């Protein structure tokens, strides 16, 4: 009784002491620590969990002269079964907004768990977790922690170097259990406690309750985007655009070249109220470049990209140095311009804060520890799921449910030798399904193919989009299908579809280095045309189309629009969507007998021009099917 009372007093005194520090420096982290401790403690005070009484303490018991942030112990022995770290230790990290995926924070929690294993003579480490107000990640238990940890670094409290080289991803691959958002949810807190008890009592195997390792990778990358955007990109970008007219004009020019009629206003809003859309795309693009560069390091003689935040004096210098790496990748590989050069989205603005640079360094550090051979299948599928459907729609990338894209490409592609085109490629859903369709024809299976087959298939897929952001997504989505064979000569073209011609040889705005010297990059459309064209073209109305695109449409299709009475007549409320023009122009790219499959709005069926469009379809196509898909198929509105 006395002992229980004494510990309650210690808890009270501890909170007072910690809160005193928080007011001066690390308030956000300490506030969260107290809230999480209180939530877990209150759950445990209600009664046993899984038949075990638990105690939740802050900064005790002391383990090898160290104080873990939160410890969940089994009563009455007070044996730790779960250790949670909510702060990154070290003076230079006071007030630092760390991420739970940070290898040094994981090493910190893991070190405490390893020391607890020895101090309490346990067969396995306790579970260990890292958490901040956004995310919690749970790992363990580990039988031999010192195969991953450096004893001297742990002894010296050097958590930056506590994990042995390559140990981070090996640890994740074997001992990751799950990561979840919003750790202060009571149901999640109970799940964490219940998991710790079940594993302690050996009622379940880790393999039966863990999330797929691919989800860890996706969650990690998604959180990087969320974190960087919220803390270090969105507001600096807003401030720069509101104060720097020359910068605003530069980005406005890029936006107009991407087909936005009113320029940057179309993306960020008149009052910058939609700035989050642009800033998030910029973070995605930067992250994609870093990931792809780290993959290319394995196959080209490129300088190794390592953390370097401590060696620069500003965020501008940091970004300039990163761009030097990216430019070198294009020069050495002779390709991948679509991934490393994106125009508008290259103009990211970072807070001039060392912590922002450290977060990018942490991503680089994680990727440096990824074994490409071990994670190749996972990385190959990451980009199919990285951007959630709702966010793709919000960022202007029309969402196509994968089963529908699969249905259309299966009908369109009839042999493993077909050459295909996706105009208005968006984030690459159709192109990815076309890739798998061709792989199935060539191998009989829907699995990551050999390097040779991978390269052949990518040479059969052509994609076009006016916007560099979807061009990058499509390029990296396709190239990453086999990271062991990063293909050159991707046929992804950043252009207005109505500005290009069938059989055209396109000169891209990049030069590549060859043994014969610098040459202009070229993409040649097949002379005989394409076997299949497919996609989900925009539903943009005529009045919303940028003038240069309108001019290209009228130049290419003016005659046929006249013949079928399909010119826009705004005064009469006649305003065909651009998808009609996509269908008309796509016909010119098909070889005789080629197939077209597209998702379009059904609004033309009830419009002034519907009869004229139907006449065009019946006189110029052999219509195989007109499928009216229920809105329930789409998890979000398409328009």
Buried (B, 14 or more C-beta within 10 A) or exposed (E): EEEEEEBEEBBEEBBEEBEEEBEEEBEBBBBBBBBBBBBBBEBBEEEEBBEBEBBBBBBBBEBEEBBBBBBBBBEEEBBBBBBBBBBBBBEEBBBBBBBBBBBBBBBBBBBBBBBBBEEBEBEBBBBBBBBBBBBBBBBBBBEEBEEBBBEEBBEEEBBBBBBBEBBBBBBBBBBBBBBBBEBBEEEBBBBBBEBBBBBBEEEEEBEEBBBEBBBBBBBBBBBBBBBBBBBBBBBBBBBBBEEEEEBBEBBBBBBBBBBBBEBBBBBBBEEBEBBBBBBBBBBBBBBBBBBBBBBBBEEBEBEEBEBBBEEBEEBEBBBEEBBEBBEBBBEBBBBBBBBBBBBBBBBBBBBBBBBBBBBBBBBBBBBBBBEBEBBBEBBBBBBBBBBBBEBBBBBBBBBBBBEBBBBBBBBBBBEBEBBBBBBBBBBBBBBBBBBBBBBBBBBEEEEBBEEEBBBBBBEBBBBBBBBBBBBBBBBBBBBBBBBBBBBEBBBBBBBBBBBBEBEEEBEBEBBBEEEEEEEEBEBEBBEEBBBBBBBBBBBBBBEBBBEBBBBBBBEBBEEBBEEBBBBBBEEEEBBBBBBBBBBBBBBBBBBEEBBBBBBBBEBBEEBBBBEBBBBBBEEEEEEEEEEEEEEEEBEEEBE
